[in-house]
């Protein structure tokens, strides 16, 4: 059965080894191979939002639950990330900066993560996330460093694709609007 404290401890210990990120990926993949075990430990994802499971200078682990029919604009983390979806589906579009100034970013790939799937993102990746389902999608997201709010990261406008400072206000409003409709 999945144990949050053990998962965090194993990931933090892995960062201190030569294998670092690769070992974190293996730990996440092993945990994510039993989505029901994660649901048993964290509960069936019903509410949207994010929860910091662990934060240190070397590693941040978030539990993220995307609202139904949610689309996040392109953004970067400036840290590597390992994404493990254990409930629902997360569609990711991968972007890159363009050499010409007409569009500042362009789509270069995509991935669909269903329950039990994992995806590795490099430190310089630009990506956007969509939950195409009519229910919450949830996953574990380890990052290779301190993913504190306020660190200088970028987002790209969903219409113009122009770069700006990352601001979670739009995402926060979508999460709050969805959660407000729930009856506990």
C-alpha positions in Angstrom: 0.0 0.0 0.0 1.2 3.5 -0.8 2.6 5.5 2.2 3.1 9.2 1.8 5.8 9.5 4.4 7.8 6.6 2.9 7.4 7.9 -0.7 8.7 11.4 0.4 11.6 9.8 2.3 12.6 7.6 -0.6 12.5 10.4 -3.1 14.5 12.7 -0.8 17.1 10.0 -0.2 17.2 9.4 -4.0 18.1 13.0 -4.7 21.2 12.5 -2.5 22.4 9.6 -4.7 24.3 9.7 -8.0 21.1 8.3 -9.7 19.1 11.2 -8.3 16.3 12.0 -10.8 16.3 8.6 -12.4 15.8 6.9 -9.0 12.9 9.4 -8.2 11.4 8.4 -11.6 11.7 4.7 -10.6 10.1 5.4 -7.2 7.2 7.3 -8.8 6.7 4.7 -11.4 6.5 1.9 -8.8 4.1 3.9 -6.7 2.0 4.8 -9.7 1.7 1.2 -10.8 -0.9 0.8 -8.1 -3.3 3.7 -8.5 -5.8 2.1 -6.1 -3.1 2.1 -3.4 -2.5 5.9 -3.9 -6.3 6.5 -3.8 -6.5 4.4 -0.6 -3.8 6.6 1.0 -4.9 10.0 -0.3 -8.6 9.5 -0.8 -10.7 9.5 -4.0 -9.9 12.8 -5.7 -13.0 14.9 -5.4 -11.9 18.5 -4.8 -9.5 20.3 -7.1 -6.3 22.0 -5.9 -2.7 21.3 -5.0 -1.1 20.1 -1.8 2.6 20.4 -1.0 3.6 16.9 0.3 7.2 17.9 0.6 9.5 20.9 0.0 13.2 21.1 0.4 16.0 23.0 -1.5 16.5 19.8 -3.6 13.0 18.4 -4.0 9.3 19.5 -4.1 6.5 16.9 -4.2 3.0 18.2 -5.0 -0.2 16.3 -5.1 -2.2 18.0 -7.8 -5.9 17.6 -8.6 -7.0 19.3 -11.8 -10.7 20.4 -12.1 -12.8 18.9 -14.8 -12.5 20.4 -18.3 -9.6 22.5 -17.1 -6.9 23.9 -19.4 -3.7 25.5 -18.0 -1.8 27.9 -20.2 1.8 27.1 -21.3 4.3 27.6 -18.6 7.7 26.5 -17.4 9.1 25.4 -14.0 12.8 25.8 -14.6 13.2 22.5 -12.8 12.9 18.9 -14.0 9.6 17.2 -13.2 8.3 13.7 -13.0 4.5 13.5 -13.4 2.5 10.5 -12.3 -1.2 10.4 -12.9 -3.1 8.0 -10.6 -6.7 9.0 -11.4 -8.3 10.4 -14.5 -6.3 11.7 -17.5 -3.9 14.6 -18.0 -3.1 15.8 -21.5 0.2 17.7 -21.9 1.2 19.8 -24.9 5.0 20.4 -25.2 6.1 23.8 -26.5 9.4 25.4 -27.6 10.5 28.9 -28.2 10.5 29.7 -31.9 13.6 31.1 -33.7 11.4 33.7 -35.5 9.5 36.5 -33.6 6.1 35.8 -35.2 5.1 33.3 -32.5 7.2 33.1 -29.4 6.3 29.5 -28.8 5.1 26.6 -30.9 3.7 23.2 -30.1 6.2 20.4 -30.7 4.6 17.3 -29.1 2.0 16.0 -26.8 1.3 13.2 -24.3 -1.8 11.7 -22.7 -1.4 10.3 -19.2 -4.0 7.9 -17.9 -4.1 6.4 -14.4 -0.8 4.6 -13.9 1.1 6.7 -16.5 4.2 8.8 -15.9 5.9 11.5 -17.9 9.4 13.1 -17.5 9.8 16.8 -18.1 13.2 18.4 -18.6 14.2 21.5 -16.6 13.7 23.8 -19.6 10.5 22.4 -20.9 7.5 24.6 -21.6 4.2 22.7 -21.3 0.5 23.2 -20.9 -1.9 20.8 -19.1 -5.5 19.9 -19.9 -7.9 17.7 -17.9 -10.3 16.7 -20.7 -12.6 14.7 -18.4 -15.8 15.6 -16.6 -14.2 14.6 -13.3 -11.1 15.5 -11.3 -7.7 14.2 -12.5 -5.0 13.7 -9.9 -1.3 13.0 -9.8 1.9 13.1 -7.9 4.4 15.6 -9.2 8.0 15.5 -7.9 10.2 18.5 -9.0 14.0 18.7 -8.9 14.3 21.7 -6.5 12.3 24.2 -4.5 9.2 25.0 -6.5 8.2 27.8 -4.2 5.6 30.4 -5.4 7.3 33.6 -6.5 10.3 32.1 -8.1 10.9 33.8 -11.5 9.1 31.5 -14.0 7.2 32.2 -17.2 3.7 31.6 -18.6 2.5 32.2 -22.1 -0.9 33.8 -22.9 -3.3 31.2 -24.1 -4.5 33.4 -27.0 -1.4 35.4 -28.1 1.3 33.0 -26.9 3.2 36.0 -25.6 5.5 35.4 -22.6 4.7 37.0 -19.2 5.5 36.3 -15.6 3.9 33.2 -14.2 0.7 34.0 -12.2 -1.5 31.3 -10.7 -4.5 33.6 -10.3 -6.3 32.2 -13.3 -5.7 28.6 -12.1 -6.7 29.5 -8.6 -10.0 31.0 -9.8 -10.8 27.8 -11.8 -10.1 25.6 -8.8 -12.2 27.8 -6.5 -15.1 27.9 -8.9 -15.2 24.2 -9.3 -14.8 23.5 -5.5 -17.6 26.0 -4.7 -20.1 23.9 -6.7 -19.4 20.8 -4.6 -21.6 19.9 -1.7 -19.6 18.3 1.1 
